Amino acid sequence: MPIPRSRRMLATLAATALTGPLLAVTVAASPAAASSVDGPISAGEMLSRAQSWVDERVPYDQGSSHTDANGTYREDCSGFVSMAWHLDQSLVVTTGGPYFTTADGKGNPAYDTPTGAVGDLTGLQPGDAVAYPGQHIFLFAGWTNKATGDFTYYAETNPSIPSHGPSKGNINNSTIEGLPTSGYVGLRYKNVTSSVPGNFATTSGSGLAPTPNNGFNVAWQGRDSNNSLWVGTGSGTSLSSFGDPNLLGVAPGTVPSITTLSDGSWVAAWQGRDSNNSLWIATGNGNSITAVGAPWLLGVAPGTSPSIVALPGDKWEVAWQGRDANNSLWLATGSGTTISAANDPWLLGVAPGTSPSLTALANGNFEVAWQGRDANNSLWLATGNSAGITAFGDPWLLGVAPGTSPSIVALPGGNFEVAWQGRDANNSLWLATGSGADISAANDPWLLGVAPGTSPSVAALPGGNFEVAWQGRDANNSLWLATGNGTAISAANDPWLLGVAPGASPSLVTLPNGNFEVVWKGRDANNSLWLATGNGTGISAANDAWALGVA
C-alpha cells in the first residue's frame, strides 16, 4: 500500500534536506519518443512509457531520480505519472512544489483539463491519472469490464515493490492502493491527443485488437456447423475466455473485424449469413455479447469483409464493399449497435473479392485504403469523417495483386503507412507512406514475396516505425515479420517457421508496451487459431491455444 501521509511527509523532508526542494527536475525528450516534453502525447504512448519503468523494475525512492530514455524523474508515485505524461518536471501530490491537485481535489490548470472533464471515476479513460489529494497518484490503464468496475493501472506504490502494472483494481471496492476509493479524483492531461489510446487509434481494423493491459480481443469465423462468430480475450499466447455467443453466423469466405473501445469493451463487425448478407454489428466484453443487430440492413458484397475501428467517445467507424451494382466503398459511423450515418460517397468502386482497410486518425477522422476497380487494380486512398470523404485518389497508380487487400495504419502526426501485395512478377510486399490521399514514398524493399491470394497486416510502433506480418511465398508458407520506417525495412524474418493455412492472412497489432501480437489460421490438421507475441522480427512465444478451429 502507499506510504502513510506522515511517513510521506517525513520522506519528503528528508529528501528536501538532501537534494533541495521537491521542485522540477528538468527532463530531456526521449530520443525514441513520439512526443516532446510538455507536448501533445497519445494515451498509448503514456502507457508505453509507464510499462518501460515496470520492465526496468524502477524502485520507489522519494530521495532519488531515475534516468533513462524517457528522461529524469523522481522515483515515487507522482514522479512516475509525471514521467508517463512526459512532463518537464516531477510534480507532487503533497505541498512544497508544482502539484497535481490541490487539497480539495482540484487539478492544476497548468497540466489538467478543466475540472469536471473526467467526472467521477466511471469517466476514466486510458492515460488519465487517479489522485488521492495529499497522498497518492497512479496511472489508469483501461477498463477490463466497465460494467463491473474492473480496471488495470500502473503505479509506484511503496519501497517494498518496484514500479508495477498493469495491476488490477475495481472502483467499487472500498479501497484502491490502500486508500479509500471515495477520496480519489480523476485527472486528464490537457495535452492528451485523443480520448482513444494511441495504440487503438493507430491500429488497422482487423480481427485482432489490443487492450490497454497489453492483452487483446480477437474475433474469427468458427469451424462449427453454423460458421458462428467466435470471440475471445487473452494475452501473450493464452486465451482467458472465448465462445460463440448468440450463435451468430458469419458468411462463408469472410472474416470479422473487432476493435476495442476506451472502456475496455469491444465492437465487432461482420458479413452475416442472412439472405441480404447484411453488415452486422455487436458489442460485448470478453466472450459475452451485450447487444447485436443488423442496422439499416446494409448489404456487404459476397466474399468480402468489413473493417471497423474505434473513434473518440466510444464511437466507431466501419468501411466495407457494398452489394450495389458499382461494388462501392461504403462507410458508416455509430455507437453501440446503432448507425448514425451511412453512405457510399463518390461511388468509389472496390475490386471484386477484396476488402477495404480502415484506420482512425487522432483527430477523429479516418483514412481508408482499398484495391480499386480500375483497369490497373490500383491502390486507392481516401480520408474523411463520419460517412463523408474529403479527399481521395489512386496516387502513383500502384497495382495491387488480384484478390488481395491492402492494410493501412495511422502514424503519429497524421501520416499513414500502407502495406499490400504488389502486381509485380514476384508478388512482393510493397510499402508506402503519406497523408490524406497522397503518397510521399513507395517501395518493395528486399523483394519479399507474399503468398498468392493473401494480404499483409501492418501496425504502428512508437516513433513512427511499423511492424508488418504476412504469409510468405516460401515452401512452408511461413509467417513472416518485418519492421522498419517509411518504405524501408530494417529487419525481416520467418521465426519459428510457423505455417499459415493456404489463402489465409495474419492479423497483427502492436501493444502498449511496444511488443506485437499476431493471430493466424494455422496449417495444422485442425486449421487452429494460432497466436504469437514478440518484438521486432523475433517471436518470444507461439501457441494454438485450445486448438480452436478457424473456418
N, C-alpha and C positions, 0 to 999 in steps of 0.2 A: 504494500500500500504506500501512498505518498508519505513523505516525511511530515509529521505533525507540524502545525504552524510554528510553535515555539522553537522546535528544532530547526525549521526552515530559517527563521529569523536569526538564530544563533549562527547557522551556517553562512547566512548572508553577511553577518557582521564579521565573521572570521575571514570570509573571502575578501571583504572590503579592506580589512586590515592588511591583508597580504598583497592585494592587487589594485586597490583603489576602488572607487565607487562602481557599482554594477551598472555601468552605462554602456554605451555602444561599443561593440567590438567590430570595427570596420572589416568587411569581408570583400574578397575578390570573387568575381564571377567564375564559376566552374568552366574550364575550357570546353567541356562536352555538353554544357547546359544549353537547352533551347531558349531559356530566359536569361535576362540580365538582372543584376541586383536592383531590387525595388521595382522591377518592370513587370509587364504582363506575364502571367505564368498559368499554365493549364493545371487542373486538378490532377491529371495523370502524372505530370512532372513532379508535383508536390509529393505524391505517393511514392514515386520512384526515388526521390531524394530521401524520404523517410526510410524506405527499405534499405538504402545504402548504409545508414547507421546501424540498422539491425544486422546486416551482413558483416559489418566491421566490429560488431559487439562493443559499441562505444559505451563506456561505463557512465554511471551517474556520479558526478562530482561537481558541486557548485563552485568550487575553487579552481577549476581547470577549464580549459577550452580545447576543442578538438579541431584539427585542421586536416582537410582532405580536399578532393576535387570540388566539393560543394562550397568551400570557404572555411572560415574560422568562426566557431560558435561555442557558447558556453555549454558544458555537459550537464544540463538539467532540463526539466520539463519545458520551460519557456524558451531556452536556447534551442531545444530540439524543434519546436514548432517554428521558431524564427528561421532555422535552417531550412525546414521543409517549404516555407513560404518564400525563401530566397530574399530575406530582408537584409538591409545594410548593417544591422546590429542585432544583438541578442536582447530582446525585450524581457520584462519581468512580470510576474503576477503579484508581487508584493510592492511595497513602496520603495523609493530610492532610485528610480531610473525610468526610462521610457517604458510604458506599461501596455499590456494587452487590454485590461479592463480596469475601471475604477472600482472602488469598494462596493458600490451598489450595482455592479454588473454592466455598466455602460461601456461600450467599446471605445477604443482610441480612434478618433476620426482620421488620424494620420495614416491608419492602416486598415481599419474596419469599414465595411459598408455601413450605410445609415442604420441606426438602431431599429430593430424590427424586421430587417431583411431576412433573418433566419427564422424569427418567431420562436415557438417552443421547440423542443428537441426533435419533434416529428418532422420539422422542416429542414433538418440537416442534410447536406449533400457532400459527396466526397471532396476532401480538401479543406472543409471547414474545421475550425478549432473549437474545442469544447472546454470552457474555463470555469473553474470554481474560484471566484474572486479572492485574491489574497492567499490562495493555497496551491492550486494545481491547474494544469492545462494539458490537453492531449489532442492528437490529430484524428479526426473522423475519417475512416477509410471507405465506408459504404454500408448499405443495408444488405444483410443476408436474408432477412424476412421482415419487411417493414410492418406487416400486419401484426406480427407478434412482438415487435420492438427489438429484434436481434440485429446487431451490427458488429463491425470489426473496426479496430482503431490501432494507432501507433502511439507509443509513449516512452518517455524517460520517467521512471517512477520513483526509485529509491536506490541507495548504494548496493543493495543486495542483488540486484539484477541489472544487466546492461539494457540498452535500448531494445524494445520488444515490439512485436507485431508481425502480421495482423493478429491482434488479440481479440477475444470475444467479449461482448458486453450486451446489455439489454436495458433500454431506457425505462422499462417497467420495474426493474429491480430497485430495492431501497437504496443501494449504494452502487457507485461506479468508481473503481480505483480507490476504494476505501473511504469515500466521502459521500454524503447524502446526495442522491440524484436530484432532489428538488433544488439544490443550490447551484446547479450548473447552468451556464448560459452558452448559447451558440454564437460563434463569430465567423464572419465570412470576409476573407481578404478582398479589399476593394479592387485589386488588380488581377483577380482570377479571370481568365479569358472566357470561360464558359461554365455553366452550371453542370454540364456533362463532362465527366473526367476525360482528360486528353486522350487516353487510350481508347475510349469509346468513340470520341469524335474523329479519331484518326484510324478507324477500323473500316475495312470494306465489308459491306453487308454480305454475309455468307451463313453457312450452317454452324458456325462457331463464334462465340462472343466472349470476351474476357469479363471478369467480375473484379470489383475493387480489391478483393483479398487475394489476388494472384491466382484465382481459380477460373472456371469457365462455365458457360452454359452451352449445350450442344443440342442440335436437332437433326434428325435424319429420318428417311423413309425405311420402315422396318421390313423384314422378310416374312412377316406373318401373312396369313391369307387375305387380310384386309388392306395390306400395304399401309399400315397406320402411321400417323405422325408419332415418332418417339422423341422424347426429350429427356435430358439428363443434366446433372450438375456435378462438378468434381474439381480436382486439382491434380497437377502432375499427370500421372498415368492411371489415376483411380477415379471411378465414378462413385460418388457418395449416395446418389439416388438416381433412378431412371424409371421410365414407364411409358406406356402408350395411353395416356389419359383420354377419356371420351371416345376412344377408338375412331379417331378422325382419319379418314382415308386420304392418301396423297396420290396424285395422278402418276401413272407409270412413267418411268424415264425422267422424272423431275426430282429436285431436291429442295427442301425447305430452307428458309433463311431465318436467323434469330438474332436479336440484339438485346443488350442489357440496358435497362433504364437506371436512372440515378438512385432509385430506391431499392435496387438490387433485384427487382422483378425482371421478367423478360417479356418480349413481344415476338411472336413468330408469324411469318407469312409463307403461304404455300399455295400451289395449284391443287384444288380439290378434285375428288373423284366424282363429283356431281355431274349431271348431264351438261351443265354450262361450262365446266372446267373453270369454276369461279376462283377469284382471289379470296382466300380465306385468311382470317386474322385471329390470333388467340393471344391472350395474356395469361401469365402464370408465375409460379415461383417453384423452384426445384423441379419436381416431376409432377406438379399439380397444375391444372388449368383453372383459372378463376373466371374467365369469360371467353366465348368463342362466337364467331359469326362470319358471314359472307356478305359484308355491307355492299350495297349498290349492285350486287350480282355482276361484278366486273369480270369478264372472261379473260383468261390467260391462254396464249397460243399453245397448242399441243407440243409437248416435249420441251417446254421452256420453264424457267423458274424465276420467281421474283427475287428482289434484293431489298432488304429493309435495314434502316439504320435509325439510331436514337437521335433525337433533337433536344435542345434545352427545354425544360419544363415538362419532361416526361412525355413529350410528343414523339412522333416518328414520321419518317418519310419512306415510301416504298416505290420502286420502279419495276416495270415488267413489260414484256412484249404482249400486246393486245391481240384479241381474236378478230379484230376488224379486218376489212379487206386489204388494208395497207400494212398490216402487222406493225402498227405504230408503236413508238415508245410511249408508254403511259406512266403517269405519275400521280401519286395521291399522298395526302398528309392527314393525320388524325391523332387520336389518343384512345387508349383502351382498345376496343374493337369497333370504334366508330370512325368513319371517314368524314372529314370536314370539307375536303375539296378533292376532285379528281379530274384529270384532263389528259388529252393526247396533243399537247401543244405543238404547233408547226408540222404535225403529221409526219414525223420523222420515222422512216421505216427501219425495222430491225431485221437482220438476216434470219431466214427460217432456221429453226432448231437452235438458236443461240439466245443468250440471256444478257440483259444489261447488268452492270456493276455500279453500285451507288456508294458514295461516301459523304458524310456530313462535314461541313466546314464549321470552324469555331464561331462564326457569326450567325449561325443558324441556317445558312444557305446550304445547297448541296452541289456536288459535282457528280456527273454520271458519264460512264463510258460504255460503248456498245459496238458491235460489228454491224455496219450499215448494209442496206440492200442495194447499194450502188454496184456498178459492174466490177469495181476493184475490191469489193468487200472491205472497204476502208475502216480504220479505227475512227469512230466519231466521238466527240466530246461535247458536253453541254453543262452549263451552270445555271442555277435558278433558285427559286424559293417557292414553297408550297407546291402548287400544281402548275407553276409558270416557269418558262425558260427565258433567261435574259440574253444568253449568247450560246451559239452552237457552231460546230464546223468539223470538217474532216482534214485537219492540218497535215501537211506533208504527204497526204494520200498513202498512208501506211497500211498495207494489206494485212488482214487477219485470216488465219487458216480456216477453211470452211468447217462449219460445225463446232467451232470453239468460241470462247467468250473471253474478253479482257477482264482484268481485275484492277481496280483503282483504289487509292487510299490518299487521304489528305495528309499533307506535311505541315509542320509548323510554319507560320507566316502566310498560310493560304494557298500555297502551291500544292501540286499533286504529283504522285508517282503512279504510273500505269504499267502493267506487265501483260504480255499476250504472246500467243504462239503465232509466229510470222508465216507468211505465204512463200517464203524463200524455199529453195530446194532442201535445206537442212531442217525445215520446221523449227527454226531457232527460237530461243527465248529472247524476246525483244523488250526493251525498257524505254520509257520516255518520261520526261518531267516537264512541267509547265504550270500555267494558271488559266482560269477561265476556260475558254475554248481554244487556247493557243498552246503549242508545244515549243519549248525552248531548246530541247535536245532530244535525240532518239538514237538508239544503237542496239546492235545484237552482240554484246560483248561475249567473248570466249566461245561464240558459236555453239552454245549449249542446246542440244536437241530436246524437244518436247514430244512426248508420245502422241501419235495421231489421235485426233478426236478428243483430246484432253486440254485443260486450261490451267494456267498457273494461278497462284493466290499470293497477293502481296500485302504486307503490313508495314506500318511506320515504326521506326526506332527513334529514341531520343537523339537530338542533334540533327535531325533531318535525314538520317540514314534510313535504309529499308531492309527488310527481310523478305525473301520470296521462296515459295515451295512449289514443286511441280513433279509430275511423273516423267521420268527420263526416257530416252529412246534406247537405253542400253538393253542388253538381252534379258535382264532381270526386271525391267520396268520399275526401277528403284525409285524411292522417294529422294528427290534431290533438294538441296537447300543452298541458298546463296545470300550473301549480304553485300551491301555496297552503298553508293551515294550517287544521285543523279542518274547517269546512264552507264556508270562504271561499276563493275563487280570487283570487290576486294578479295573475296574467297568464295569457293563453291565446292560442294562435296556431296556424295551419296552415303552418308554414315550408316553403318549397320546393314547396308544392302537390304533395306526393308521394301518388299514388293508392294506395288499398288495394283489393284484389280484393273484389267483392261477396260478402257473407256471411262475410268473414274478419275476424278480430280481431287487433290487435297484441299483443305481449308486451313488457313494459317491466321493466327492473331499474335500480337505481342502483348505482354502482361505489364502491369505497373512496375514490376521490378526489372524490366528490360529483357527478360527471357522470352522465349516464344512457346506457344502451344500449337500443335498441328494435329489434325484429325483426318483420317482417310479410310477408304474401303480397302481391306487387305486382299492379298492374293491367296490366302489360305482357303482350305476347302469350304469353310463356313462363310467366306467373304465378310469377316468380322469387322466391327468398328475398331480401328486402331488409334491409339493416342501416343504422342511423344512430346517431350519437353526438352529444351536445351537452350543453347546460346550460340550465336554466330552460325557456324556450319557444323557444330557439334551437338549430338543428342546425348543427354545425360540419362534418360530412361525412356523405354518404349514398351507398350503392352497392349494386348487386346482384352481389356478389362471385361469380364463377364461373358466373353465370346458372343457379343450381341451382333446378329447378322444385319447387314445393310442390303437393301434391295438393289 
